[in-house]
Amino acid sequence: MARADPGHVLTGSHYLDGDHACTEGALSAGCNFIAGYPITPSTEVVERFARRIPTVGGTFIQMEDEIASITAILGAAWGGAKVMTVTSGPGFSLMMENIGLGAMLETPCVIVNVQRGGPSTGLPTMVGQADIMQARWGSHGDYEIIALAPQSPQEAYTLTIEAFNLAEKYRTPVMVMLDECIGHMTEKVVIPEADSIELTERRKTDKPPGEYLPFAVGEDMIPDMAHAGEGHRYHITSLTHDEQGYPVMSAEVQDKLVRRLCDKIRNNTDEIVMLEEDGLDDADVVVLSYGITSRVARAAVDDAREKGLKVGRLRLLTVWPFPERYIRELAERVKAFVVPEINYGQLVLEVERCAAGRAQTILLPHMGGDVHDPAVILQAIEEAAS
Amino acid sequence: MPRREIRITGYGGQGIILTGYIFGKAAAIFDDRYSTMTQSFGPEARGSACASALVVDEEVIAYPYLRQTDVLIALSREGYEKYIDELNQDGGILIYDQDMVEPQELKGTIKMYGVPAARLAEELGKRIVQNIVVVGFATAATQLVAKDAARKAVESSVPEALIDLNLQAFEKGYEYFDN
């Protein structure tokens, strides 16, 4: 494991909002290139990056739009940079085609979406969690994605570093699904010493030019990279391609490539997934949540426990890949899942699929603009427990 | 001290967000407690209504929003009228700029403390430090955070060239309450 560069890391205790903490996470992770287009409520991330990056060494480009932003970071990654872009719903939609390109070209990159209410321009300054399915399925074709959901400015910092590490390890776009509440909430953020921050280095080939095949893989199904201009023959294409990176239009090559793009993540789900459980040992009811909603849920669960109800909490720090096996096993032991989300029912569909009728699944939708009333979650817990 | 919930309200340009930030920073960074500051993000601009909210606790804060306001700091009449009904009638504290807000007779056992913050700031030659006068005054009136923590938070949150002026404003507000 490599360690963070002390010159990039703002070691100490700070009072930061989630957007600024995300920027510091990116800097600690060694991010040296952001291309972005400002959009509320994400703009503070790039504002801080633009201010900080000249002192650290790197580039910020304000692009003409979000399509250009995602495209620029993919190119910069192939040129050797550690890259990120930042947006909110409407910009996220514009990025979708080339998020698929990032997945197809196995390009390590981080995409931050500070979610606001939608659809369309919706509620620019107010919260939503309705881009969760889009994060997974937004680009066409079969691919897998990794997406993380911080619940505090502190986690906006730590999970942004983790996003960079996962992007490098699995050579894939990784999404940080912030939300307006966390982005604009200010709390203490502790940034550790640089030498205690572990960073995953880029998978570079050790093969000499001439022997290197850009998309040849070993058992872990993840190819090693060569950066443009380093002497290796270099060809990448969005078309279905073979180990050399050349387009091949055949069912056989398609089968091999698509399986690999998906399985390199699917087969490592248990290793990738981060979740936090509390009081599940004797729980009848589990409240499953992510992002800001998990903090509202926690208040409701605390109230329910005071009333003597057997209720536990499950918080997903990793939203994608979804922890299928874990939910399937948990569904054998509990009566019901209560799933509050700031949308009209998205991740609940995954919970329902994995519970497969073995436990009841109760959606608590909230359309956005603010968070759930904890009393509504408490009431659902009481009904589920009775 | 158990969980306390604070609403700060006024109009854009008065430093409402910075006031919340300073109290929050004082608690979380210099007073060894937890704090969460949130703010309403509407089409706010200089001169229009503006509010920030702060939760301070000894324990990790799960729910970050206000359920019942313990302290209301009102620097505009509009803000006072919008939020006064949220203030806990049982021991809540109202801090207000007495040149901007004329409180009605309040229900329950709400304690009221007025300060001519804008005037005191003008005495220092800069009306812009009105909010820091309020930080000093409210620190003394509410004991929300230790005085030393509040001073350090002010010092580390304002431009370096203006630290002395802001610390003077803080002391002026603090002493106004003591007197």
Interface residues (C-beta under 8 A of the other chain):
Chain A: S13 H14 Y15 T40 P41 T125 M126 E180 C181 H184 M185 T186 E187 K188 R295 V296 R298 A299 D302 V371 P374
Chain B: Y21 G24 K25 A28 I29 Y34 S35 T36 M37 T38 Q39 F41 G42 P43 I61 A62 Y63 P64 Y65
